[in-house]
Each structure stands twice: as structure tokens, then as C-alpha cells.
Amino acid sequence: MIANVSERRIATTLGMFAVVFWGMTVAFSRSLTEQLGVLTAACFIYIVGGGLGSLYVLCNPKERRKLARIPWRYWLGCGTFFVINVVCIHLAIGLASGGQKVVEVGLINYLWTSFTLILSVPILNKRARLGLAPGIAIACGGIAVSTLQWGPLSWGVFVENIRGDRLPYLLAFIGALSWALYSNLSGRWGSQADGSPVPIFLLVVGLVFLVFRLTVSETSVWSAGAATELAAIVLFPIILAYVFWDVAMRKGNAVLVVSASYLTPILSTLTTCAYLRVAPKPMLWVACAMVVTGAIICRRSVAD
């Protein structure tokens, strides 16, 4: 009994670490793309991370058998949305013009929590309560507030900010929506499967970026710092975060870990501002609070 309690606590702690690691993703990705180029950085991050994970899975007969039992529609449907999510988010972070925009793009990415809950109604047949619409309105309002923190609060300023850097915003929005679709379809099509195809998906992402990279010329500046950041992002957000999250969902206190994940937007914003030396203004924290609050309201407004 004591051993089971201890195992549960360890698994829950690992899940918390996964949340922390994912909070580093935006900062590390942006810093690395500034040194190596958007596509070059992506190639190394996802080919190395996905390659190491895939090597482990494919060299393990037990894991291979688990993968073989995963439905083909999961591979095709969920795999497509997974790849779209990672490609869009990485491009959004890399193409954003300046650290301030990177922070805003990172917040848009975390709309996936609210989108996941909304889409769970038609996809997983969840029941929606009256709070769902206000919840998503508050979360999206937080994104609007984040784009206004550098100027006066007005509709014209909001429209101008979006228009001036629309591609990263659009990519981040598509990425958030695609992750919501991936999460719900994964629950619908892969709930009975034990294997994790995530390393394979990550490797496919890397190969997609490699195809893009072969058509574009980029200047890369390698240094000890760049190599360290590459190793850090491959090890922590790309490999360990997914492994720890999976352990927490299976053996830990899943409710506690998922609840903690709602704080990821704030953690990510703190890390990004500190690492990229962006001075946050009070309205940014208001925006973070609105995104988190909206997600929590959405969560309480969806029932089985």
C-alpha cells in the first residue's frame, strides 16, 4: 500500500515537471531560432528529439506491438493535427517580430485548453453548461488585452496590432485549434491503445521542416550557447515532458496535474519575459489571468 502511494506521488511530481518543462518551450524555441534560423532550428529540435524517441520505441519489441494496435485513423487523423500544431506554433514563435510579439503568440497558443473543452462537446459527446460561452469569451478577451498592453486601450489599436503582424497570430491560432482537435480525437480513437506514437509524430515534424529547409537559405550561427539550448529543448520539453506527462496520466493524480497545467500560460509568460528580456506591463498579467480564468470556467462548464 505504501509503495503504491509513493509511486502515485512520484508520478504526480513528474507530471508537475512536465508542466514546468512545457513552460520553457516558447523561450528556448525563440532564442534558438534567432541564432540558427527558424527552419534550421526546427530541423535539429524535432529530428533529434523525435529520432531519439522513435529509436527507443522501434527498438523495443513491446512498444512496437503497442504501436501496431493503434487504429489507422488515429495515425492519419491525430498525426495530421499533431504535425500541423507543432509546425504552426514553431513558425509563429520564429516569425513574430520581437520579444513582445513572441509573448503574445505564446498566449494565443494556450487557447488550446479552452478550444479542447469546446470541441469535446461535439466530438466526445460531453455536455455543455451555460458557462462555456462566457469562458471562451474571457479567454479570447485575454488575448485581445495582451495585444493592447503596449498602447492605449482601443479597438483601432487592437486591429492595427493584428494587421501589422497577422501571420504569427494566425499560425498560433491554427496551432491551438489543431491541438484541441488532436486531443479530442486522440481520446476518441486512441483511448484503448497503450502505445505512444508521439516520438514518430515528432520525427515526421522534423522531416517536414527539413523539406522546407532545403528550399530556403538560412544563416546559422552556432555557438556553445546554441548547442546548450538545443540540448535543453530536446531533452526537457520535447522528450521528458511527454514521457513524464504520460506517466502522470496513467499512474499519478491526473486531476491535480491537469489542474496545474492551467497555470502554464503564466509560467510560460514569466519564463519567456525573463529569458528574452522583455519587460512585461501590468496588462500582460491581466491577459494571462483572463486566459487562465477562461480555461477554468470552460472546464467547469463541460460535463461527461
C-alpha positions, 0 to 999 in steps of 0.5 A, a space after each residue: 500500500 505504501 509503495 503504491 502511494 509513493 509511486 502515485 506521488 512520484 508520478 504526480 511530481 513528474 507530471 508537475 515537471 512536465 508542466 514546468 518543462 512545457 513552460 520553457 518551450 516558447 523561450 528556448 524555441 525563440 532564442 534558438 531560432 534567432 541564432 540558427 534560423 527558424 527552419 534550421 532550428 526546427 530541423 535539429 529540435 524535432 529530428 533529434 528529439 523525435 529520432 531519439 524517441 522513435 529509436 527507443 520505441 522501434 527498438 523495443 519489441 513491446 512498444 512496437 506491438 503497442 504501436 501496431 494496435 493503434 487504429 489507422 485513423 488515429 495515425 492519419 487523423 491525430 498525426 495530421 493535427 499533431 504535425 500541423 500544431 507543432 509546425 504552426 506554433 514553431 513558425 509563429 514563435 520564429 516569425 513574430 517580430 520581437 520579444 513582445 510579439 513572441 509573448 503574445 503568440 505564446 498566449 494565443 497558443 494556450 487557447 488550446 485548453 479552452 478550444 479542447 473543452 469546446 470541441 469535446 462537446 461535439 466530438 466526445 459527446 460531453 455536455 455543455 453548461 451555460 458557462 462555456 460561452 462566457 469562458 471562451 469569451 474571457 479567454 479570447 478577451 485575454 488575448 485581445 488585452 495582451 495585444 493592447 498592453 503596449 498602447 492605449 486601450 482601443 479597438 483601432 489599436 487592437 486591429 492595427 496590432 493584428 494587421 501589422 503582424 497577422 501571420 504569427 497570430 494566425 499560425 498560433 491560432 491554427 496551432 491551438 485549434 489543431 491541438 484541441 482537435 488532436 486531443 479530442 480525437 486522440 481520446 476518441 480513437 486512441 483511448 484503448 491503445 497503450 502505445 505512444 506514437 508521439 516520438 514518430 509524430 515528432 520525427 515526421 515534424 522534423 522531416 517536414 521542416 527539413 523539406 522546407 529547409 532545403 528550399 530556403 537559405 538560412 544563416 546559422 550561427 552556432 555557438 556553445 550557447 546554441 548547442 546548450 539550448 538545443 540540448 535543453 529543448 530536446 531533452 526537457 520539453 520535447 522528450 521528458 515532458 511527454 514521457 513524464 506527462 504520460 506517466 502522470 496520466 496513467 499512474 499519478 493524480 491526473 486531476 491535480 496535474 491537469 489542474 496545474 497545467 492551467 497555470 502554464 500560460 503564466 509560467 510560460 509568460 514569466 519564463 519567456 519575459 525573463 529569458 528574452 528580456 522583455 519587460 512585461 506591463 501590468 496588462 500582460 498579467 491581466 491577459 494571462 489571468 483572463 486566459 487562465 480564468 477562461 480555461 477554468 470556467 470552460 472546464 467547469 462548464 463541460 460535463 461527461 
